[in-house]
């Protein structure tokens, strides 16, 4: 019987419809992973380009939080910017739950008051888990620094719920409200060797192998292949089952398959109907003939 005609049977038609639905879902998931792969690839290219771009004044990339929406990640992340101003050690905060080179501690966030607005500067890292951890005071007087920019955190910093001077995030809007000042909508990691890093662990450079973070591009590609392969297997399943069943028929065993040669069959007495039926059952199910 032809495969297509068997597939029209009710049980196979139901199975085929189910496998078609599963294959469609797998294809959609594969297309979604393709879109994620494309987006990750484009973002990685932009961030690598940002990391190697020439430094510019911070005011050309960041603007006060009150002037509009924060810049996009692709516009500012990893850009090098210069700033001139005075550190505000009195309003310094510690960003908790941070890890650098396997050590747990805090990032030291110090406002830098410039002529245009205040830039939140991560001067470095201090180890420790105690709520009494302290960080070195920033140097007094005017300074000129270079930072690696990041967009601001959207999550609340929870400053009022934590030990004095600690925060959960670098939220420019909330910092502006506490400082009662115009704060730029982003922050900068102070580059090693810049004024203000003394006594602190320097912030390491970003890993540019996958700067966008999350799943690497090759893993997204593996997911794409996986989902399309699942779709192909789902479509092939009904056909494979029909061909497998055709190769192992379940009909009654023919009388011609009886044991013995033709001569023995002629000499042997005619079995009774009960004996013939028992012999067929024995051949099929492996029962011992009596």
Long-range contacts (C-beta under 8 A, 24 or more apart in sequence): 1-246, 3-239, 3-242, 3-243, 3-246, 6-242, 6-245, 6-246, 7-238, 7-239, 7-242, 12-238, 12-241, 12-242, 15-237, 15-238, 15-241, 16-238, 19-234, 19-235, 19-237, 19-238, 20-234, 20-235, 22-230, 22-231, 22-234, 23-230, 23-231, 23-232, 23-234, 23-235, 24-231, 26-227, 26-228, 26-230, 26-231, 26-234, 27-227, 27-228, 27-231, 29-227, 30-223, 30-224, 30-226, 30-227, 30-228, 30-231, 33-220, 33-223, 33-224, 33-227, 34-224, 36-220, 37-217, 37-220, 37-221, 37-224, 40-212, 40-214, 40-215, 40-217, 40-220, 41-217, 43-73, 43-74, 43-211, 43-212, 44-210, 44-211, 44-212, 44-217, 46-74, 47-74, 47-77, 47-78, 47-206, 47-208, 47-211, 47-212, 48-208, 48-211, 50-74, 50-76, 50-77, 50-78, 50-79, 51-78, 51-205, 51-206, 51-208, 51-211, 53-79, 53-80, 54-80, 55-80, 55-81, 55-82, 55-146, 56-80, 56-81, 56-82, 57-81, 57-82, 57-83, 58-82, 58-83, 58-114, 58-119, 58-147, 58-149, 58-184, 58-188, 59-114, 59-116, 59-117, 59-184, 61-149, 61-186, 62-119, 62-149, 62-184, 62-185, 62-186, 63-117, 63-184, 63-185, 64-117, 64-176, 64-182, 64-183, 64-184, 64-185, 65-152, 65-172, 65-173, 65-176, 65-182, 65-183, 65-184, 65-185, 66-176, 66-182, 67-185, 70-151, 70-152, 70-172, 70-185, 70-186, 71-151, 71-185, 71-186, 72-151, 73-151, 76-149, 76-150, 76-151, 76-186, 77-149, 77-150, 77-151, 77-211, 78-148, 78-149, 78-206, 78-211, 79-148, 79-149, 80-146, 80-147, 80-148, 80-149, 80-191, 81-146, 81-147, 81-149, 81-188, 82-144, 82-145, 82-146, 82-147, 83-112, 83-114, 83-119, 83-121, 83-144, 83-145, 83-146, 83-147, 83-188, 84-114, 84-115, 84-142, 84-143, 84-144, 84-145, 85-112, 85-113, 85-114, 85-115, 85-118, 85-119, 85-142, 85-143, 86-112, 86-113, 86-140, 86-141, 86-142, 86-143, 87-111, 87-112, 87-113, 87-121, 87-138, 87-139, 87-140, 87-143, 87-196, 88-112, 88-113, 88-118, 88-138, 88-179, 89-137, 89-138, 91-178, 91-179, 92-135, 92-137, 92-138, 92-165, 93-157, 93-159, 93-165, 93-166, 93-167, 93-175, 94-126, 94-133, 94-135, 94-165, 94-166, 94-167, 95-122, 95-166, 95-167, 95-168, 95-169, 95-170, 96-162, 96-166, 96-167, 96-168, 97-168, 98-125, 100-125, 100-201, 100-203, 100-204, 101-201, 101-204, 103-127, 103-201, 104-128, 104-129, 105-129, 105-133, 105-201, 106-133, 106-135, 106-166, 107-203, 108-135, 108-136, 108-200, 109-167, 109-170, 109-187, 110-138, 110-196, 111-175, 111-179, 111-181, 111-183, 112-143, 112-145, 113-181, 116-182, 117-181, 117-182, 117-183, 117-184, 118-175, 118-176, 118-179, 118-181, 118-182, 118-183, 118-184, 119-147, 119-183, 119-184, 119-187, 119-188, 120-170, 120-172, 120-175, 120-183, 120-184, 120-186, 120-187, 120-188, 121-145, 121-147, 121-187, 121-188, 121-189, 121-190, 121-196, 122-170, 122-187, 122-188, 122-189, 122-190, 122-203, 123-190, 123-196, 123-197, 123-200, 124-190, 124-196, 124-197, 124-199, 124-200, 124-201, 124-202, 124-203, 125-200, 125-201, 125-202, 125-203, 126-200, 126-201, 127-201, 131-163, 131-166, 135-199, 135-200, 136-198, 136-199, 136-200, 138-196, 139-195, 139-196, 139-198, 143-195, 143-196, 144-195, 145-190, 145-191, 145-194, 145-195, 145-196, 146-190, 146-191, 146-194, 147-188, 147-189, 147-190, 147-191, 147-194, 148-188, 148-189, 148-191, 148-203, 148-205, 148-206, 149-186, 149-187, 149-188, 150-186, 150-187, 150-188, 150-189, 151-185, 151-186, 152-185, 152-186, 152-187, 252-280, 253-280, 253-283, 253-284, 257-283
